[in-house]
Amino acid sequence: MECKVIFIDVDGTLVDYENNLPASAKEAIVKARRNGHRVYICTGRSKAEVYDEIWDIGLDGMIGANGGYIEDHGKTILDLKLSYEECKHIVDWLKSRNLEFYLESKNGLFASENFEERGRSAIQEYSRRKGKDHIEKISVRDVFPDMIFGACLYREDVSKISFVLNSYQDHLDSVKEFKDLKCSTWGGKGEIALFGDVGVKDVTKAYAIEKLLKHIGARKEDTIAFGDAKVDIPMLEYCQLGVAMASGGEEIKAMADMVTDGVDEDGLYNAFVQLHLI
């Protein structure tokens, strides 16, 4: 068969929401690459949030920051960042509203003063909505093991900034405040969202995939995307074949070309077999 270019979301697709990587998912990627297919993760995470366990699988590269960062075989192809002034504006605005947050950079995750305490309840609720048990044991440091506390928060290497919503109005107000930037939510649809984020405008996973395909000389017709959340929909729409995880949201499952099993049910491996990638 033609060699494919495969794009895999991380949270809820490659790993579960407690960062557990199924052995079957790793096996699927190793076998697919052995068969000549290219495999990239395509995630909202910054490079600093992609830990060795994921890189050690063996990947051709990554798309990060929901499309703001592209890396192919160790070479940076795209790295869009907020300016220092934009970062300072966002940080000052969040502090003025007593909203806890963290900066996402390829050099690390930099947390606000009280994010560890305030973020814990939001992360636990996020895990509960994904069907996880024993959520009361989950901490910020479990989810973000390398998060940096106490650093300067005015920076020029930041791709986006995530913050804990006290209410959905915080997101609506961020849209008004940062008209030249992209303001989104995650952790729940609409008014039940748990987090807001602010990043570079007009960037999506689909935008980055198009740029990467041009760089590597690959065809859109040979692309397959895997995801579980609303933010993955542009990626699934753009690629020739879009696969949703059964453990994902109803919206993405409704639009996908195919629905595989959940991330904890060998969903990635089973789809690779069904699609004759391995």
Backbone as a ProteinNet text record, in pm:
[ID]
protein_1_A
[PRIMARY]
MECKVIFIDVDGTLVDYENNLPASAKEAIVKARRNGHRVYICTGRSKAEVYDEIWDIGLDGMIGANGGYIEDHGKTILDLKLSYEECKHIVDWLKSRNLEFYLESKNGLFASENFEERGRSAIQEYSRRKGKDHIEKISVRDVFPDMIFGACLYREDVSKISFVLNSYQDHLDSVKEFKDLKCSTWGGKGEIALFGDVGVKDVTKAYAIEKLLKHIGARKEDTIAFGDAKVDIPMLEYCQLGVAMASGGEEIKAMADMVTDGVDEDGLYNAFVQLHLI
[TERTIARY]
82.9	0	86.7	26.4	97.1	137.5	253.9	296.3	212.5	163.9	74.9	150	92.4	139.7	30.9	66.2	-31.2	-12.4	-122.8	-119.1	-204.1	-142.9	-209.2	-212.9	-332	-346.9	-288	-250.8	-188.8	-292.1	-342.4	-429.2	-566	-597.8	-724	-719.2	-604.2	-588.9	-468.7	-350.7	-230.3	-215.8	-240.3	-236.1	-370.9	-398.9	-523	-500.3	-603.3	-594.3	-519.9	-453.9	-359.8	-219.2	-200.1	-71.1	-24	-113.7	-76	-72.9	38.6	57.6	34.8	-71.6	-94.1	19.8	62.7	169.6	129	0	-47.1	-32.3	-48.5	-33.5	111.4	202.3	345	377.9	327.8	352.6	298.5	180.7	119.5	207.9	260	343.2	474.2	536.7	663.6	644.6	539.1	514.2	480.1	401.6	363.4	485.1	573.3	694.3	785.9	787.6	866.7	813.2	684	621.7	634.7	705	733	642.7	546.9	457.9	526.8	491.1	541.4	438.7	487.2	396.7	438.4	343.5	365.1	257.6	294.5	191.6	145	17.9	-41.3	-127.5	-76.7	-127.7	-137.6	-216.8	-219.5	-101.1	-32.5	82.9	195.7	272.9	398.1	502.9	617.9	722.6	766.5	764.9	808	716.7	594.4	499.3	503.8	589.6	604.3	724.3	695.2	798.4	865.7	977.6	1061.2	984.8	888.4	812.9	747.8	703.5	641.2	746	852.1	957.5	1024.2	1034.5	1103.4	1027.6	901.8	827.4	898.7	947.9	1001.1	897.5	921.4	829.4	906.4	837	900.9	905.3	820.7	820.1	690.8	662.5	543.3	488.6	358.7	292.1	244	278.8	243.1	168.1	126.6	57.3	-63.1	-133.2	-251.1	-221.9	-96.2	-59.7	43.9	84.3	181.4	326.2	350.4	487.8	493.6	594.8	615.1	761.7	782.1	917.7	919.8	1019.4	1035.6	1177.2	1188.3	1317.8	1418.1	1369.8	1455.8	1474.1	1421.2	1434.9	1307.1	1320	1203.6	1162.7	1036.9	984.4	903	833.1	749.6	749.2	762.4	758.5	698.5	566.2	496	485.5	515.2	515.7	444.5	391.9	341.9	460.1	441.8	548.9	561.2	672.2	691.8	579.5	543.4	439	303.9	273.7	147.9	144.5	256.6	263.9	241.3	307.4	293.8	149	87.5	-52.3	-143.6	-126.5	-211.4	-188.2	-62.7	-29	-88.7	-69.9	-122.7	-275	-339	-485.4	-535	-471.5	-511.2	-491.8	-380.3	-354.9	-458.7	-498	-595.3	-731.5	-757.7	-885	-871.5	-753	-725.6	-747.5	-704.1	-712.5	-575.3	-569.4	-442.9	-418.6	-291.6	-258.5	-120.2	-88.3	49.7	85.6	211.6	265	317.6	288.2	332.8	442.3	558.9	675.6	750.6	825.8	905.5	1018	1040.7	1144	1089	958.1	900.1	760.7	695.6	565.6	588.7	542.8	571.5	440	424.3	296.2	288.4	166.2	141	148.7	147.1	177.1	88.9	-40.9	-134	-193.8	-126.5	-184.3	-188.9	-87.9	-86.6	-210.6	-248.2	-364.9	-495	-505.9	-631.3	-651.7	-543.1	-554.8	-591.9	-567.9	-592.4	-738.2	-830	-972.5	-1018	-964.7	-1002.7	-951.6	-829.2	-771.6	-844.1	-882.7	-957.4	-1093.6	-1160.6	-1290.2	-1273.9	-1167.5	-1137.3	-1124.4	-1053.1	-1034.6	-1166	-1246.3	-1375.9	-1464	-1463.2	-1545.5	-1497.6	-1371.7	-1317.7	-1334.7	-1409.3	-1442.4	-1338.4	-1246.7	-1140.8	-1188.4	-1129.3	-1158.4	-1052.3	-1082.6	-986.6	-928.5	-1014.2	-965.9	-913.4	-956.8	-912.8	-762.5	-701.3	-556.8	-473.7	-538.9	-466.2	-423.9	-297.2	-245.2	-193.2	-168.4	-110.7	24.4	103.1	236.4	229.9	119.2	100.3	81.8	2.1	-30.5	81.2	145	253	379.8	447.2	559.1	676.6	694.7	809.3	768.8	649.2	603	695.7	723.6	817.4	738.6	769.8	702.8	802.4	754.5	837.6	924	909.5	990.2	925.8	1003.1	948.2	843.4	729.9	620	608	698.5	705.9	813.8	772.7	865.7	840.5	937.9	923	931.3	919	925.4	794.5	683.7	556.4	468.4	417	328.8	182.7	141.6	7.5	2	-106.9	-124.5	-260.1	-259.9	-384.8	-417.1	-546.3	-585	-711.7	-724.9	-841.7	-956.5	-1070	-1187.2	-1259.5	-1281.3	-1371.2	-1515.6	-1538.7	-1669.8	-1647.9	-1748.7	-1737.8	-1722.8	-1767.1	-1753.9	-1607.5	-1519.2	-1376.2	-1329.7	-1377.7	-1342.6	-1401.5	-1528.9	-1593.3	-1519.9	-1476.8	-1403.7	-1265.4	-1203.4	-1071.5	-1082.1	-1191.6	-1213.7	-1219.3	-1285	-1294	-1159.9	-1086.7	-960	-849.5	-847.2	-736.3	-788.6	-831	-896.4	-802.9	-672.7	-577	-515.1	-568	-516.4	-628.6	-592.8	-691.1	-726.5	-851.7	-899	-990.8	-959.8	-1035.1	-1063.2	-1137.8	-1159.8	-1132.3	-1108.5	-1093.3	-1134.5	-1152.9	-1196	-1346.5	-1418.8	-1564.7	-1622.3	-1740	-1801.1	-1874.9	-1859.4	-1935.9	-1917	-2025.8	-2020.2	-1969.8	-1950.5	-1893.3	-1741.8	-1682.5	-1537.8	-1465.1	-1349.8	-1271.4	-1155	-1103.6	-987	-1013.5	-949.7	-941.4	-797.2	-773.8	-635.4	-628.4	-510.6	-485.9	-357.4	-363.9	-246.5	-247.3	-159.4	-144.4	-269	-314.3	-437.5	-419.2	-530.6	-538.1	-447.4	-432	-352	-441.9	-436.4	-507.7	-416.6	-457.9	-382.2	-381.4	-492.1	-500.5	-401.1	-391.3	-296.1	-153.9	-117.9	17.5	40.4	-59.7	-45.7	-17	-89	-66.6	77.2	129.3	265.9	365.7	341.4	433.3	433	316.1	309	389.8	381.9	461.8	610.7	647.6	789.4	844.6	766.4	816	779.5	705.6	669.9	568.9	475.3	373.5	239.8	149.3	18.5	-89.2	-183.1	-297.6	-375.1	-378.3	-452.2	-396.9	-276.7	-213.3	-211.3	-300.1	-299.6	-412.4	-381.7	-479.6	-462.3	-572.5	-566	-648.3	-595.9	-663.2	-683.1	-806	-831	-951.4	-973.8	-1085.1	-1165.5	-1124.3	-1186.2	-1221.8	-1299.6	-1346.6	-1229.6	-1121.6	-1007	-941.8	-969.6	-913.7	-997.1	-1117	-1206.3	-1144.6	-1081.1	-1018.8	-914.5	-842.4	-742.6	-808.6	-916	-986.4	-1055.5	-1105.7	-1169.5	-1068.1	-949.1	-847.4	-788.9	-760.8	-693.2	-786.9	-728	-806.5	-898.6	-849.1	-929	-918.7	-1033.7	-1036.6	-1092.9	-1016.6	-1056.3	-1074.6	-1190.9	-1219.4	-1211.4	-1172.8	-1168.6	-1307.3	-1346.2	-1477.6	-1489.6	-1376.4	-1374.5	-1380.7	-1390.2	-1391.5	-1530.1	-1538.2	-1663.7	-1758.5	-1886.6	-1988.5	-1973.2	-1929	-1918.2	-1817.6	-1701.2	-1598	-1634.9	-1700.3	-1740.7	-1845.3	-1928.7	-2033.3	-1976.4	-1864.2	-1810.7	-1699.9	-1648.1	-1534.6	-1573	-1475.3	-1495.7	-1503.3	-1443	-1435	-1422.2	-1482.4	-1467.9	-1404.9	-1293.2	-1225.5	-1256.4	-1196.4	-1220.5	-1155.7	-1183.2	-1128.2	-978.1	-917.7	-772.5	-726.6	-807.9	-772.4	-816.7	-872.1	-921.9	-846	-719.2	-633.2	-688.9	-755.2	-820.2	-725.9	-609.1	-514.2	-464.8	-425.5	-374.9	-481.6	-602.5	-710	-737.9	-731.9	-754.3	-640.3	-517.4	-403.1	-417	-466.4	-488.4	-598.8	-709	-823.7	-789.4	-700.5	-660.6	-540	-495.4	-384	-252.7	-235.8	-111.1	-4.6	-50.8	39.6	-9.7
-119.4	0	124.9	236	363.9	396.3	455.3	495.6	615.6	610.8	712.7	807.1	924.6	1019.2	1025	982.3	963.1	1069.7	1134.8	1238.7	1193.6	1191.7	1137.8	1242.7	1279.1	1362.1	1286.7	1358	1292	1261.8	1363.2	1342	1288.5	1169.1	1106.4	1022.7	1022.5	946.6	853.3	911.6	830.1	785.4	876.4	844.7	878.6	819.3	854.8	983.4	1026.8	1156.6	1151.7	1038.7	1030.1	1004.9	1031	1017.5	872.8	777.3	637.8	605.2	550.7	514.1	364	322	178.6	114.3	-2	-73.4	-100.2	-123.4	-152.9	-32	88.8	210	225.4	201.9	207	103.4	-17.6	-125.2	-88.5	-27.1	11.3	109.7	209.6	311.1	251.7	170.2	106.5	23.7	-56.2	-142.1	-60.5	45.8	129.5	196.9	247.5	312.6	210.3	89.8	-17.6	-49.9	-29.6	-54	65.3	168.9	281.8	401.9	394.7	507.8	611	736.2	843.5	867.8	890	912.3	1037.6	1130	1253.8	1265.2	1314.5	1353.7	1494	1521.2	1650.9	1692.2	1782.5	1803	1949.7	1975.8	2108.3	2131.8	2026	2038.8	2116.2	2186.4	2243.7	2133.3	2159.9	2057.7	2018.4	2113.6	2085.2	1984.9	1968.1	1874.5	1736.2	1720.2	1589.5	1521.3	1430.1	1370.2	1252.3	1209	1107.6	980.7	944.4	821.4	824.8	943.7	956.2	959.9	1037.9	1043.1	906.9	833.3	704	598.6	624.3	534.8	527.1	644.2	659.2	730.7	858.1	939.9	1013.8	1053.6	1135.4	1282.3	1320.7	1459.4	1492.9	1622.1	1664.6	1795.4	1812.7	1941.6	1971.8	2087.5	2124.4	2255.7	2293	2419.9	2436.7	2324.3	2324.4	2382	2364.6	2408.6	2517.6	2569.6	2678.7	2634.7	2503.7	2451.7	2326.4	2318.1	2200.5	2158.9	2028.8	1973.8	1845.8	1832.9	1713.3	1660.2	1537.6	1473.6	1567.7	1633.8	1719.5	1860.1	1889.4	2023.3	2102.5	2222.4	2308.8	2372.7	2349.6	2402	2528.7	2533.9	2649.2	2664.2	2786.2	2811.8	2950.7	2957.1	3083.9	3115	3238.2	3275.3	3408.6	3423.4	3553.4	3647.4	3774	3869.9	3891	3947.2	3978.1	4068.1	4168.2	4262.1	4192.2	4101.3	4026.9	3936.8	3871.4	3786.2	3867.3	3980.3	4065.3	4113.6	4152.1	4199	4088.5	3966.3	3854.4	3823.5	3814.7	3784.3	3888.8	4016.1	4123.4	4118.6	4089.4	4081.5	3965.3	3850.8	3733.9	3760.4	3822.3	3854.5	3952.9	4048.2	4148.8	4086.4	3969	3899.7	3781.1	3769.1	3657.3	3521.6	3510.2	3384.3	3317.7	3190.7	3117.8	3055.4	3044.2	3011.5	2948.6	2902.6	2860.7	2895.8	2933.7	2967.7	2841.2	2825.4	2707.8	2748.4	2688.8	2720.2	2591.1	2589	2469.2	2455.3	2561.9	2559	2520.2	2497.9	2456.9	2512.6	2466.4	2519	2602.1	2725.9	2819.2	2859.9	2820.6	2835.6	2963.2	3015.3	3129.4	3084.1	3180.6	3155.9	3048.9	3054.1	2962	2857.7	2834.7	2739.6	2597.3	2558.3	2420.7	2391.5	2488.1	2469	2485.1	2593.1	2622.3	2526.1	2486.2	2399.7	2257.2	2218.1	2078.5	2039	2121.3	2087.5	2083	2172.5	2173.3	2048.1	2008.4	1889.3	1763.6	1760.6	1645.6	1635.4	1748.4	1747.7	1705.5	1751.2	1713.1	1561.5	1501.3	1356.1	1283.7	1340.8	1278.7	1273.2	1380.5	1384.6	1284.5	1245.8	1146.3	1004.6	991.4	858.9	796.1	875.9	821.7	800.6	701.2	672	734.5	742.5	790.7	927.6	1014.5	1144.7	1230.7	1201.9	1283.8	1271.3	1171.3	1151.8	1225.4	1275.4	1339.3	1480.2	1511.2	1644.3	1711.9	1841.1	1915.5	1856.6	1816.5	1763.2	1623.3	1551.6	1424.4	1447.8	1548	1576.3	1654.4	1744.7	1827.6	1807	1693.5	1660.5	1757.5	1825.3	1916.3	2063.4	2091.5	2230.6	2311.5	2434.9	2521.6	2626.8	2638.5	2734.3	2841.6	2965.3	3072.5	3144.3	3114.3	3179.7	3311.4	3393	3516	3479	3547.6	3515	3611.1	3705.7	3790.6	3729.8	3669.9	3593.5	3620.8	3581.6	3598.2	3464.2	3352.4	3220.5	3143.2	3214	3151.8	3133.3	3011.6	2983.6	3011.7	2976.4	3011.4	3005	3057.5	3064.5	3004.7	2903.2	2842.2	2893.2	2911.7	2961	2891.6	2880.1	2817.8	2918.3	2876.5	2963.1	2964.5	3082.8	3094.4	3087.4	3136.5	3125.1	3139.6	3103	3113.7	3259.3	3350.6	3492.7	3532.6	3464.7	3494.5	3473.8	3365.9	3341.8	3450.5	3482.6	3585.5	3718.4	3750	3875.4	3870.7	3751.6	3739.3	3764.9	3720.6	3744.9	3895.1	3969	4115.1	4182.8	4131.9	4194.1	4171.4	4051.1	4013.5	3989.1	4094.8	4084.8	4034.8	4055.8	4015.2	3879.1	3807.9	3676.6	3573.8	3447.8	3338.9	3297.3	3312	3275.3	3154.3	3050.7	2925.7	2875.2	2764.8	2696.7	2548.9	2480.3	2335.2	2275.8	2143.8	2076.8	2068.7	2098.2	2094.5	2186.9	2152.2	2230.1	2350.7	2464.5	2584.2	2626	2648	2707	2612.2	2483.9	2394.1	2376.7	2456.8	2451.6	2479.7	2417.8	2432.7	2530.2	2539	2623.1	2713.4	2829.8	2914.4	2915.4	2956.9	2979.4	3091.9	3151.6	3262.5	3232.9	3239.3	3210.5	3289.6	3250.9	3319.3	3295.6	3399	3392.2	3310.4	3256.1	3187.1	3065.1	2994.3	2872	2755.7	2647.2	2524.8	2406.3	2289.3	2168.7	2145.7	2176	2158	2249.9	2373.8	2470.4	2415.2	2358	2305.7	2179.9	2094.9	1973.9	2011.6	2110.5	2154.6	2201.5	2278.5	2327.8	2212.3	2116.6	2003.1	1917.1	1893.8	1813.2	1877.1	2008.3	2078.7	2060.2	2066.2	2052.9	1915.2	1810.8	1674.2	1620.6	1699.5	1657.9	1545.3	1544.9	1439.7	1492.3	1400.2	1436.4	1430.5	1522.3	1521.7	1390.4	1332.2	1208.1	1090.5	1103.6	994.3	1019.2	1105.9	1141.2	1073.9	1038.9	982.9	1055.5	1098.4	1169.5	1096.8	1097.1	1036	1141.3	1152.1	1248.5	1211.2	1291.6	1260.2	1382.1	1501.8	1622.2	1722.1	1822.3	1923.2	1992.4	2016.8	2086	2002.9	1871.7	1783.2	1780.1	1836.8	1828.3	1888.8	2008.5	2059.4	1963.9	1894.3	1797.5	1679.3	1626.5	1513.9	1554.9	1677.7	1727	1744.4	1791.3	1818.8	1691.2	1592.7	1471.7	1383	1298.6	1212.1	1119.9	1072.2	984.7	1032.6	1051.3	1096.1	988.5	955.8	849.5	908.9	885.4	932.3	815.9	846.6	746.7	732.4	609.3	586.8	656.5	681.6	750.9	901.9	950	1092.9	1154.2	1279.8	1354.4	1315.4	1338.2	1300.5	1379.8	1505.1	1591.4	1537.4	1493.9	1444.2	1305.9	1226.4	1093	1103.1	1204.8	1222.2	1259.4	1333	1378.6	1288.5	1197.2	1115.2	1014.2	974.9	870.3	732.9	723.3	594.6	619.7	534.5	541.5	411.4	422.2	305.1	292.5	194.4	173.6	284.8	285.7	387.6	376.2	483.4	484.2	372.4	336.1	229.6	91.9	86.7	-40.7	-78.8	-37.9	-67	-4.8	110.3	173.3	209	261.9	301.4	177.8	75.3	-47.7	-111.8	-119.8	-183.7	-110.6	21.6	100.1	79.1	73.4	50.2	-83.9	-184.7	-315.3	-307.1	-243.5	-233.1	-157.3	-57.5	24.4	-32.7	-152	-223.1	-142.4	-66.5	6.6	-85.3	-190.4	-288.4	-430.4
0	0	0	-38.6	-35.3	108.4	124.3	258.4	302.7	424.4	477.8	571.7	588.4	689.4	795.9	916.4	1022.9	1130.6	1168.8	1271.4	1389.7	1507.6	1626.2	1736.4	1777	1896.9	2016.3	2121.1	2237	2345.2	2412.8	2528.9	2488.1	2535.1	2502.1	2375.8	2308.1	2184.3	2192.6	2211.1	2229.1	2373.7	2466.9	2610.1	2671.8	2787.8	2856.5	2935.3	3006.5	3072.9	3206.5	3232.3	3343.7	3291.5	3161	3094.1	3080.9	3088.3	3069.7	2920.6	2875.4	2735.4	2719.2	2652	2632.1	2552.9	2595.2	2524.2	2379.6	2357.9	2222.3	2129.5	2184.5	2103	2057.3	2149.2	2114.4	2008.1	2026.6	1930	1792.2	1788.7	1661.4	1585.2	1656.6	1591.3	1543	1625.4	1587.1	1460.2	1455.6	1339.9	1216	1234.2	1119.4	1057.5	1140.3	1087.5	1021.6	1075.5	1015.8	876.3	857.7	726.7	632.3	675.6	587.9	605	697.7	721.3	810.7	793.3	880.6	990.6	1112.6	1225.2	1301.8	1315.1	1390.3	1498	1613.9	1708.6	1670.3	1694.4	1658.8	1777.2	1858.4	1993	2031.7	2132.3	2192.2	2284	2321.2	2410.7	2343.8	2425.1	2377.4	2374.9	2313.7	2308.9	2449.8	2541.5	2678.6	2748.4	2698.3	2758	2693.1	2594.6	2530.2	2595.6	2686.1	2769.8	2700.2	2756.9	2692.7	2658.7	2741	2716.2	2578.1	2535	2403.6	2293.5	2311.2	2209.6	2192.2	2302	2296.2	2215.4	2184.6	2095.6	1961.7	1918.8	1784.4	1700	1670.7	1592.7	1484.6	1380	1277.9	1316.9	1412.2	1455.9	1526.7	1535.4	1607.5	1554.3	1572.8	1563.7	1704.5	1757.5	1893.9	1898.5	2019.2	2043.2	1950.7	1924.5	1836	1698.8	1652.6	1518.2	1513.8	1628.5	1632	1625.3	1636.9	1636.4	1550.4	1464.2	1379.9	1388	1408	1409.5	1326.8	1241.4	1158.3	1174	1228	1250.9	1319.4	1424.3	1505	1452	1334.2	1275.2	1296.1	1350.1	1370.5	1238.7	1200.3	1074.5	1098.8	1211.5	1246	1397	1443.8	1588	1610.4	1609.8	1628.6	1777.6	1814.8	1956.2	1976.1	2096.8	2138.5	2156.5	2128.7	2155.7	2306.7	2347.7	2489.7	2540	2459.1	2499.7	2510.9	2417.8	2424.2	2548.4	2575.4	2693.7	2820.4	2830.8	2948.8	2964.6	2855.3	2857.8	2911.5	2860.1	2903.7	3051.4	3091.5	3231.3	3325	3290.6	3376.6	3384.1	3272.4	3269.2	3354.8	3342.7	3422.5	3571.4	3606.5	3747.8	3800.9	3718.6	3763.2	3792.6	3733.5	3753.8	3849.7	3909.2	4001.5	3935.7	3810.7	3737	3735.7	3774.4	3775.6	3638.4	3600.2	3462.3	3451.7	3330.6	3303.4	3158.9	3140.3	3009.5	2943.4	2815.5	2741.6	2643.5	2660.5	2580	2551	2442.9	2416.3	2519.2	2595.3	2699	2836.5	2845.6	2972.9	2992.5	3098.7	3140.8	3266.1	3264.8	3373	3438.6	3565.3	3633.7	3715.8	3727.7	3815.3	3961.1	4050.3	4192	4255.5	4227.4	4294	4199.9	4085.8	3990.5	4045.6	4121.2	4171.5	4256.2	4339.2	4425.4	4346.7	4270.4	4198.2	4081.2	4017.8	3901.2	3934.4	4058.2	4095.4	4078	4127.3	4117.7	3972.2	3888.6	3746.6	3675.7	3707.2	3644.8	3691.9	3818.1	3869.2	3800.8	3783.2	3715.1	3568.7	3506.4	3368.2	3358	3452.2	3453.3	3481.3	3570.4	3601.9	3477.8	3399.6	3278.5	3173.9	3184.5	3092.4	3145	3255.4	3306.8	3396.2	3448.8	3533.4	3676.7	3742.3	3882.2	3972	4100.8	4201.8	4165.6	4116.6	4070.2	4184.6	4307.1	4419.9	4444.8	4385.6	4403.1	4297.6	4194.1	4084.8	4123.6	4104.4	4136.9	4010.5	4020.4	3908.8	3870	3968.2	3937.7	3875.8	3897.2	3827.6	3678.4	3645.1	3505.7	3437	3510.8	3456.4	3540.5	3527	3616.8	3610.8	3498.6	3485.4	3492.8	3540.8	3548.8	3639.3	3598.4	3669.1	3746.8	3874.6	3961.9	4006.4	4017.5	4070.3	3969.1	3841.3	3738	3695	3624.9	3567	3462.3	3465.4	3375.6	3257.4	3248.2	3129.5	3040.1	2928.1	2846.1	2697.6	2614.7	2470	2396.2	2471.5	2409.2	2428.6	2446.6	2482.8	2359.2	2342.1	2228.4	2263.2	2384.4	2430.8	2582.6	2637.8	2782.9	2817.4	2903.9	2950.6	3090.3	3118.9	3250.5	3298.4	3430	3490.7	3487.8	3433.5	3428.1	3562.6	3616.2	3731.2	3683.7	3561.7	3496.9	3347.4	3268.8	3123.2	3080.6	3164.5	3133.5	3119	3190.9	3178	3034.1	2971.6	2831.4	2742	2761.7	2678.4	2690.3	2811.2	2831.9	2768	2765.5	2701.9	2551.6	2491.7	2348.5	2319.9	2406.7	2390.4	2414.8	2513.3	2553	2450.8	2390.7	2302.1	2160.3	2097	1965.9	1856.6	1872.6	1770	1798.3	1898.1	1933.5	1927.5	1939.4	1934.8	2076.8	2113.5	2247.4	2237.3	2311.5	2304.8	2445.8	2452.5	2580.4	2561.8	2672.4	2667.9	2802.6	2801.4	2923.3	2937.9	2830.3	2834.8	2729.6	2679.5	2573.1	2629.2	2561.7	2597.5	2741.8	2811.1	2944.4	3052.6	3019.8	3120.3	3100.1	3012	2991.7	3123.1	3140.4	3263.4	3246.2	3124.3	3098.4	2978.4	2980.6	2863.5	2817.6	2693.2	2651.2	2550	2541.1	2449.3	2373.7	2241.6	2160.3	2031.6	1941.8	1813.4	1728.3	1660.2	1582.5	1453.9	1404.6	1275.2	1267.2	1377.9	1379.8	1418.3	1341.5	1374.6	1344.2	1389.1	1356.4	1205.1	1139.1	993.8	921.4	969.2	912.5	918.3	1032.4	1049.8	966.3	955.9	874	729.5	678.2	540.3	519.9	615.5	605.2	612.9	699.6	713.4	587.6	530.3	408.5	295.6	284.2	182.5	209.1	337	373.2	338.9	364.2	341.6	203.2	125.2	-9.4	-13.6	82.3	89.6	41	9.5	-43.7	64.4	53.8	144.3	133.6	14.6	-9.6	70	121.5	195.4	346.7	394.7	536.9	614.2	738.6	831.5	964.7	1024.8	1152.9	1257.9	1380.8	1494.8	1603.1	1657.7	1763.3	1847.1	1953.1	2043.5	2085.9	2046	2100.6	1991.7	2030.6	1934.8	1865	1937.9	1878.8	1768.5	1766.3	1664.5	1536.3	1539.5	1424	1297.3	1301.1	1178.5	1120.9	1206.6	1162.2	1092.4	1150.9	1090.4	960.4	955.5	833.1	721	755.2	653.4	595.5	680.7	634.6	552.1	471.8	383.8	463.1	577.3	662	805.9	870.3	1009.5	1099.6	1204.6	1297	1436.4	1496.1	1631.8	1729.5	1852.5	1957.9	2020.1	2052.1	2113	2247.4	2312.9	2441.4	2424.8	2300.3	2273.5	2278.7	2239.3	2244.6	2132.7	2155.5	2057.6	1927.5	1938.8	1820.8	1720.5	1769.6	1677.7	1625.7	1708	1662	1550.9	1558.6	1457.9	1321.8	1318	1190.5	1135.7	1216.1	1175.3	1067.1	985.5	886.1	951.9	1069.5	1137.6	1286.6	1367.9	1513.2	1559.9	1630.4	1683.6	1832.7	1897.2	2040	2122	2251.8	2339.7	2355.4	2405.5	2422.6	2515.5	2614.8	2709	2661.6	2541	2486.2	2358.7	2352.1	2236	2108.1	2123.1	2008.8	1896.4	1929.3	1825.5	1750.3	1824.4	1763.6	1675	1725.6	1649.3	1518.6	1522.3	1400.3	1300.6	1350.3	1261.4	1190.4	1261.5	1200.4	1095.7	1131.4	1041.6	914.3	928.3	813	738.5	780.9	716.4	719.9	826.9	846.9	905.4	973.7	1035	1003.2
[MASK]
++++++++++++++++++++++++++++++++++++++++++++++++++++++++++++++++++++++++++++++++++++++++++++++++++++++++++++++++++++++++++++++++++++++++++++++++++++++++++++++++++++++++++++++++++++++++++++++++++++++++++++++++++++++++++++++++++++++++++++++++++++++++++++++++++++++++++++++++++++++

